[in-house]
């Protein structure tokens, strides 16, 4: 599963990948995040908002979710970009 954890400022703190068997992050509950490649690098976060980023749209050739229109997709991307901190965006 993939989540985006937001902080008090409303900005995204981290994107988190976990196994479906692992404990899922919850709003207001401390969660320890580990760097995927540097074992010693960790961060404890207390998210104010948790957004699940991955949804299964197709399975066995069948549509499970309605596909968003181009305009809906464009609006979603703009909203997501506005949640990112300025220091991690490229000019």
LINTA-V710908 format. One record per pair of residues at least 4 apart in sequence whose ideal C-beta (glycine too) atoms are under 6 Angstrom apart, sorted by the first residue. I is the first residue (numbers start at 0). J is the second residue. If there is no record, write none. Layout:
i->[I	I]
j->[J	J]
//
This chain:
i->[0	0	1	1	1	2	2	2	2	3	3	3	3	4	4	4	4	4	4	4	5	5	5	5	6	6	7	10	10	11	11	12	13	15	17	24	24	24	26	26	29	29	30	31	32	33	34	55	56	56	58	67	67	83	83]
j->[17	19	16	52	53	15	24	49	51	11	14	50	52	12	13	15	24	44	46	49	11	46	47	48	10	12	47	82	84	82	83	44	32	32	21	30	46	49	46	49	43	45	44	43	42	41	40	63	63	64	63	71	72	87	88]
//
